[in-house]
Amino acid sequence: MAKMVKLLLSTEKGIQVAKDAPELIETQPGDTIVKQIVRCITDEQIPRRYFIDAFPERRTAITAAIKAFKEGRDIGVLGRPPILNLKESKELMTRIENENIAGANLDTDDVNQMGQDILNNKKDIEIKMNSKENEINQISRFFAYNFRNRQERLKTKIMKMREIKRILAECQESIKPLSDLLQKLHNDNNYKPALIFNFDETPIRLSSSLKRLIYYIERYFPSPIPAPPRMPNATILPCVSSIGAHLTTFLIWPSMSIPPELKDLLAYNIQIICEGVGWVTKKMLVETILPVWEKEIIELRQKLQLPADSRALILLDSHGSQNDIPNWNLIGKRSFIDVVTFVSHSTAKCQPLDQYPNAALKRVLNRTFKSKGSPKIKDIRESLCLAIIDAVNAALERGGIVRSFHECGVLKGEQNNLLSVLPVKPALTQQLRENALVITRRSGFPISGKKKRGRPPKIQFPASLEQPAKDLMSLRSADCICLGYKRRRLNSDIENSENQINEKEKDINIDKEKDQSIEKEKEMTVEKEIDQDLNNLSNDDFEELFYSEESVIPDTDDSYQQLEKSESSMSDISIPLFKKRKRRRPRQCDGIYDSSINKPSSNDCEQHGSMDEFS
């Protein structure tokens, strides 16, 4: 646009020129109308009066923006010049970048505080006179939001809280070794996409915090939504393939028989297992579920006209219910199926079913389940049956399954699809790195097939993938691939500190063992002394005390008066014998019962005292 002659036009013509001018100049992404007006005034030398007449509601914003431009400040989104100038804004961006490199998460308060620090530390501070007191410009609570809108490189994202174990596992340092092994399996066995499977169990937990938008007429206030009743959890177990197909889906219901309201699920290729529990057990997986899937995989090979020995691959999570190595060996030998377990705590990123299918299942289940507040278990099961049908159909939607396999990087040549979106190392601050030694991580289930106590076995991966297959823990299914990866320690300092902790624990255990041995020795000495005292006391003394004719108490009033004397004599005899020990051992004479001794009746006890006096 050629520069216009400085000739003042009439009000109407000036307004028309001001409205047409922003459309004729070159604009940049993110430019607001105020920025365009300022460019027209400064670059094209169009009189400012035209724009004020055309946009009277933006008079203040245009004036402030022109002032900011002359002072070298960045023009704000709303035309208001920011508190920080261009140099100070670059300094703030540098500080934010340094904190991100260190692994720190910055929220709105952190960015506002950084901006305030820069404002307080700059050399040439402009102090403005206020009506109350002289003070430095303060950062408002909306500063971080406005600053993000002005900076193209600055982004925001809502982050959820996540366990430190997952943060450690969801990085390239932890996932890349297993991803490389998976790619080697693809190169060696050339898996067909239809024979790559993934299964995972999803518990059915009906949400009790649903929020729905309710429409109502004024004065007819709606009632709260009835929460679903609490009931034992059930589990849905789907198995999907990388082409979007699926095998039989199982529903594990916590009862011993199939409820009649759920039998409609059988028509949707959903098998129901009722063994009294609502989760997948090892026995259930080996004896009931895997034989069905194994048969379907063999039939799928025949339908696709593939050789009987064409390899199939199953991807699964490494938890206890699937820890049956001998069974995987048998399946691998007879059905040519390889098995790979994901890195522990990384399935949220690596497992296809944990991407879109499981999320769609839970979302549709909570949305479509409507018990209508009925307390009858029959009505609840009928509503749940309809919700499960819709939820399973949503989870097994072909587009979501295919997209999940591609994004997880488990297919041939697609490992960068996952690694490119993961950090190289865990994004942790230095404090969390120092405290990471207290975090224990599992490395898949043990290769030996036996669950051991203590630390899981450490699985070593070769540095180069060109080594023989036997170094890769037998990559053929005949030896059953059940891989897990334990991430290396963050640094040597963590290992040293962990060793120190283990040594302290050993010292504590040794001290405890010494104390226990000393206590045992004391008890043995006391027992020996007691045995010696008992041996010194002859059997005649016991017979005279408990079996003499004087010890037989007749059931008369005089006998009870004499009982206290005999009782005191017995206590006098027993006291000197057991002064050396703390706890009295049972003697053979304590269990002697003489049938000739007549016990007092209940009426006599009321007259002469309780039975405790004679025991």
Secondary structure, DSSP 8 states (H G I E B T S, - for coil): ----------HHHHHHHHHHHHHHS---TT--HHHHHHHHHHTS---HHHHHHH-GGGHHHHHHHHHHHHTT----TTS---SS-HHHHHHHHHHHHHHHHTT----HHHHHHHHHHHHHH-SS---EE-SS-EE-----TTHHHHHHHH-SS----------HHHHHHSSHHHHHHHHHHHHHHHHHH---GGGEEEE--EEE---S---------TT--------------EEEE-EEETTS-B--EEEE-SSSS--GGGGGGGGGTEEEE-SS-SS--HHHIIIIIHHHHHHHHHHHHHHTT--TT--EEEEE---GGG--HHHHHHHHHHH-EEEEE--TT-HHHH-GGGTTHHHHHHHHHHHH---TT---HHHHHHHHHHHHHHHHHHHT-HHHHHHHHHHHT-STT-THHHHTTS-SS----HHHHHHGGG-----SS-TTS---SSS-------S-TTS-GGGGT--SGGG----------S-HHHHHHHHHHHHHHHHHHHHHHHHHHHHHHHHHHHHHHHHHHHHHS-HHHHHHHHSSGGG---SSHHHHHHHHHHHHHHHHHHHHHTSS-SS----GGGG---TTS----HHHHHHH--GGGT-
